[in-house]
Amino acid sequence: MADSRGNLWIATNDGISLRNANTLQWHQLYSGRQRAFLSLAADKKGHIYAGTYGEGVYVLDEVTGRELRHYTSDDGNIFGAGGFVFAAYTDSQGDVWLGGVRGSVYCCNSASGKLRAYDTQPVYCFAELSPGQILLGCAYVTVKPSTDETHFGSASSSASVSGFLRLASRLSTGLMT
């Protein structure tokens, strides 16, 4: 993932590798701490969201790499019992979507910094269909948004999105701290 300054961030089985765009030098974050990182996304405020294998999500400062926040299962079953965060994605509005194979799907609002919880879905990736409509890559059928903004509905056979996708409509209710 490239940040707003052009630096390259790579999630690895031994921390995060960070390549400075100006000096072309590499720097390691969390190296030697036996932390496996699986996903990365950046918001408009210069925060990097780093999803892990079993330790939730770290929010890091883009400039310094300093840890700003660590969301774990201690924060209320966030990302399931193990804290596995396989997917992180920044949408066109700058909000960051987070999910894994267990636990709820979360959206971090870029303006407020608050997390909004959605249904539990086994998510492997995200994509944006249009502003306000996020596709969730799951291991089963296509679904469409329901009228309840935090739940996922079933799809008809005429759905235009095929394969392993789920569609979430994200509106403005249900934010949690």
C-alpha positions in Angstrom: 0.0 0.0 0.0 1.3 3.5 -0.8 0.6 6.3 1.7 -0.2 10.0 0.8 3.6 10.8 0.7 4.3 7.9 -1.7 5.9 5.6 0.9 5.4 1.9 0.4 4.0 -0.1 3.3 4.0 -3.9 3.1 2.3 -6.3 5.6 4.6 -9.3 6.4 4.7 -12.3 8.7 7.3 -10.4 10.8 5.9 -6.9 11.1 5.5 -4.1 8.5 8.2 -3.2 6.0 8.2 0.5 5.1 10.1 2.0 2.2 10.7 5.7 2.2 9.8 7.3 -1.2 12.5 10.0 -0.9 15.5 8.0 0.5 14.5 4.6 -0.9 15.6 3.1 2.4 13.6 0.4 4.2 12.5 0.5 7.8 10.9 -2.3 9.9 8.0 -1.8 12.3 7.2 -4.6 14.8 10.0 -6.7 13.5 11.1 -9.6 15.8 7.9 -9.3 17.9 6.3 -12.3 16.2 3.4 -10.2 14.8 2.0 -11.2 11.4 0.3 -8.4 9.5 -2.3 -9.3 6.9 -3.8 -6.0 5.6 -3.1 -2.3 5.3 -5.2 0.8 4.5 -4.7 4.6 5.0 -7.3 7.3 5.8 -7.2 10.9 4.8 -5.8 12.0 8.2 -2.5 10.2 7.8 -3.4 7.1 9.8 -2.4 3.6 8.6 -4.7 0.7 9.7 -2.8 -2.5 10.0 -4.8 -5.7 10.3 -3.1 -8.7 12.0 -3.3 -12.4 12.3 -4.7 -12.7 15.8 -4.0 -9.3 17.3 -6.7 -7.0 15.9 -5.9 -3.7 14.2 -3.1 -1.3 14.9 -3.6 2.4 13.9 -0.3 4.0 13.1 0.9 7.5 12.3 1.9 7.7 8.6 4.8 10.1 9.3 6.4 8.5 12.3 5.1 4.9 12.3 4.1 5.5 16.0 1.2 3.4 17.3 -1.8 5.6 17.9 -4.4 2.9 18.8 -4.7 -0.8 19.0 -8.2 -2.4 18.6 -8.3 -5.9 20.0 -10.9 -8.4 21.2 -10.6 -6.6 24.6 -12.6 -3.8 22.9 -15.7 -6.1 22.8 -15.3 -9.1 20.5 -14.0 -6.8 17.7 -12.9 -8.9 14.8 -14.0 -12.1 16.5 -12.4 -14.2 19.2 -8.9 -14.3 17.6 -8.7 -10.7 16.2 -7.9 -11.9 12.6 -8.2 -8.9 10.2 -7.7 -10.2 6.7 -9.1 -7.1 4.9 -8.6 -3.4 5.1 -9.9 -1.0 2.5 -10.3 2.8 2.1 -13.4 3.9 0.2 -13.8 7.0 -2.0 -15.0 9.0 1.0 -11.9 8.1 3.0 -13.6 5.8 5.4 -11.7 2.6 6.3 -13.4 -0.8 6.1 -12.1 -3.7 8.2 -13.0 -7.3 8.4 -11.9 -10.9 8.8 -13.1 -14.4 8.8 -14.7 -14.0 12.3 -16.5 -11.1 14.0 -18.3 -8.1 12.6 -17.4 -5.9 9.7 -16.3 -2.4 10.8 -16.1 0.9 9.1 -14.0 3.7 10.6 -15.5 7.0 9.8 -12.8 9.4 8.4 -14.4 12.5 9.9 -15.2 11.3 13.5 -12.7 8.4 13.8 -15.6 6.2 15.2 -16.1 2.6 14.4 -19.4 1.4 13.1 -20.2 -2.3 13.5 -22.0 -4.3 10.8 -23.2 -7.9 10.7 -20.7 -10.7 11.2 -19.4 -11.8 7.8 -16.3 -13.8 6.8 -14.6 -11.1 4.7 -11.4 -11.6 2.7 -11.5 -8.4 0.6 -13.5 -5.2 -0.1 -14.2 -3.1 -3.1 -16.5 -0.1 -3.8 -19.4 -0.5 -6.1 -20.3 3.2 -5.9 -20.1 5.8 -3.1 -22.0 4.4 -0.1 -22.0 0.8 -1.4 -19.2 -1.5 -0.5 -18.7 -5.0 -1.8 -17.5 -7.7 0.6 -15.5 -10.6 -0.7 -16.9 -13.6 1.1 -16.8 -17.4 0.6 -20.4 -17.7 -0.6 -23.3 -16.2 -2.5 -24.0 -12.6 -3.7 -26.4 -10.5 -1.5 -27.8 -7.0 -1.7 -28.3 -4.4 0.9 -31.3 -4.6 3.2 -33.3 -1.7 4.4 -31.6 -2.0 7.8 -28.2 -0.3 7.2 -26.2 -2.6 9.5 -27.5 -5.9 8.0 -27.0 -7.8 4.8 -29.9 -9.1 2.8 -30.3 -11.9 0.3 -29.7 -11.5 -3.4 -31.9 -12.3 -6.3 -30.7 -14.3 -9.3 -30.6 -11.1 -11.4 -28.0 -9.5 -9.1 -25.4 -7.7 -11.3 -22.5 -8.6 -9.0 -21.5 -12.3 -9.1 -19.3 -14.7 -7.3 -18.2 -14.2 -3.7 -19.5 -10.8 -3.0 -21.8 -9.2 -0.4 -23.0 -5.7 -0.6 -23.3 -3.4 2.4 -25.1 -0.1 2.4 -23.4 2.3 4.8 -25.5 5.1 6.1 -25.0 7.3 9.1 -26.5 5.4 12.1 -25.0 3.1 14.6 -21.5 4.6 15.3 -19.7 3.2 18.3 -16.6 4.4 20.1 
